[in-house]
Structure formats: structure tokens, C-alpha cells
């Protein structure tokens, strides 16, 4: 999908290039998780978004939430008819059976061009609606095998924090729900807008979807005796982010972590879900996006400050990762 496009405006109403804010609708499920329900409420605020909570049946009524609370909405499923983006929160996998009316409403919203997203186990609801067949999706790693068992046509990626498949987006659990929602803001309105929401929520504004969820390690942990290893990867990543303009090498990162290059590579892949080189390139592109949105620096200067060499190098990375050019990106997202 080109950066200049906006799925939030797929219905011809909300979002950049459309009329007014993106209309976000969240159906409240029986026994839903309060955390996953609260995340879109915290992220999708005016003036860019207009959020509505609705019942998961045609007639609004009280719903039990996990933890003993009762939730009551003013609108029924008809609210999905107006949505540019529908977000399905987590459900109780063992016992929840989505109402037929909810599944039909999700299919209808998707058919007319609304984006559909799920948080954590909400992927089971999308799968029951038939919206995940043939797609690669994310869910909490604890539920991955059960989702495969129930829906063999769905390709489950239990490592990724979230998966953006254009018109359908899925996330893992808890904090990954925040990552996906911030990703949607970044896709709709740019890095600066997502960064502002992240600062307000006091969370990291950008974690790549391909980063790994926490899963029980299948390999031995990095030796605790290695200098700096006990602190984890965070200090090394922070050190690297401050030096993106420099030609960082695998050896430098491993030395910073106090371990061998080979051991560091295995550790990094297990914890982050990608290679150090790919991670560095992701961070450099993210920095370039921020500079293009917030400064008038020439493209060559942006490339140098991000460690991507020349303007031609930056253009190659943008074409490969964002399917656009730096100039087009700047025109789209520069305030």
C-alpha cells in the first residue's frame, strides 16, 4: 500500500484526504478484557479520530467484563455501518461464542471498505467471521495453537507483535495492542502524530510489528557473567539509536553487550525477532520519517543524519519498506 493512500478513508468519509476524523467503532464483547478495550479509547482521540463503543448485538444492553464490572453502551451493532475502522478487543477463547449478528456486521463492514482490526484473542472473532482465511495473522502466543486448530486456513504468526495486512490488522496481547493502535495512527497521520500519542501515554511510540513477543526461550539464555548482559538488550539498543548516523557494525553492538558476535546475533534474534542489521535499518527509516515530517532538511542531509548514506540510499529504503519516495512522504505528512 502506498503511503499516500489511507485505509481509514476507504469509505470516503474519515481520515486524511477524507471528510472529518476517522470513525472508530469498538464492539463490547461479553467477558472482554478491560485492558484491550481501554487501549483504543486511549489512543483514538479527537481531532483525528471519533470513537464509539457499541454492543456486540443489535440491541444495546449490559455486558460483563472480566474482573466483575458491567459495561453498558448506548448503541447496538448498527454503529458498525458508519465505521471507517472496527477494532475487536480480546475475548475469552475457551467459552466465548460470537453472536451471528456480530459476525455478519463485521463481514458487511469489511465488504464496504472499512478496516478491521483485532487485539489479542479478538483474532478468533475475525476468524469466525471468515476474514482471516489465507492471511498471516498475529495473536497472543498462548492462543496460537488453538487458533490453528480451529481455523486451519489461517496462517498464525505467534512471534510478531502485530501484522498489518492492509485492510485487516491483528495484534498479540496486552502491550502489543498499544503497538498496533499506534501503528494505525502512524499509518494514517504520520510518525509525528503517533509519537505525540506515545508521549502522552508514556510508551515507546514505535515498535516494529516483526519484533518478537515474549515466549518461553527454546535456547539457553545469554551467560549472565557476560559484561552488560544482565541488563538485557535495552542499553545496547538505546546506545545504537543515539548513533544511527554512524556506520555501526555487528561487532560494535556485540562488544557493547559484552559478548561474542555469534552469541549476540543469536540472542538478538531470539529477543527482538529479527537480525541486528534489519533492526538498524528499521530504526534509520523511522528516524528519516520523523525528520521528513518535522524539518525542511534536504533529502541528502536526512539520509546522512540517519546513517543511510546518500539521498539515493534513502530513496531505495523508502521504496522497499514504504512503497513511496521521501519527497512524496514529506508532502503527505509534513504539517
C-alpha positions, 0 to 999 in steps of 0.5 A: 500500500502506498503511503499516500493512500489511507485505509481509514478513508476507504469509505470516503468519509474519515481520515486524511484526504477524507471528510472529518476524523476517522470513525472508530467503532469498538464492539463490547464483547461479553467477558472482554478484557478491560485492558484491550478495550481501554487501549483504543479509547486511549489512543483514538482521540479527537481531532483525528479520530471519533470513537464509539463503543457499541454492543456486540448485538443489535440491541444495546444492553449490559455486558460483563467484563472480566474482573466483575464490572458491567459495561453498558453502551448506548448503541447496538451493532448498527454503529458498525455501518458508519465505521471507517475502522472496527477494532475487536478487543480480546475475548475469552477463547475457551467459552466465548461464542460470537453472536451471528449478528456480530459476525455478519456486521463485521463481514458487511463492514469489511465488504464496504471498505472499512478496516478491521482490526483485532487485539489479542484473542479478538483474532478468533472473532475475525476468524469466525467471521471468515476474514482471516482465511489465507492471511498471516495473522498475529495473536497472543502466543498462548492462543496460537495453537488453538487458533490453528486448530480451529481455523486451519486456513489461517496462517498464525504468526505467534512471534510478531507483535502485530501484522498489518495486512492492509485492510485487516490488522491483528495484534498479540496481547496486552502491550502489543495492542498499544503497538498496533493502535499506534501503528494505525495512527502512524499509518494514517497521520504520520510518525509525528502524530503517533509519537505525540500519542506515545508521549502522552501515554508514556510508551515507546511510540514505535515498535516494529510489528516483526519484533518478537513477543515474549515466549518461553526461550527454546535456547539457553539464555545469554551467560549472565557473567557476560559484561552488560548482559544482565541488563538485557538488550535495552542499553545496547539498543538505546546506545545504537539509536543515539548513533544511527548516523554512524556506520555501526557494525555487528561487532560494535553492538556485540562488544557493547553487550559484552559478548561474542558476535555469534552469541549476540546475533543469536540472542538478538534474534531470539529477543527482538525477532529479527537480525541486528542489521534489519533492526538498524535499518528499521530504526534509520527509516523511522528516524528519516520519517520523523525528520521528513515530517518535522524539518525542511532538511534536504533529502541528502542531509536526512539520509546522512543524519540517519546513517543511510548514506546518500539521498539515493540510499534513502530513496531505495529504503523508502521504496522497499519498506514504504512503497513511496519516495521521501519527497512524496512522504514529506508532502503527505505528512509534513504539517 
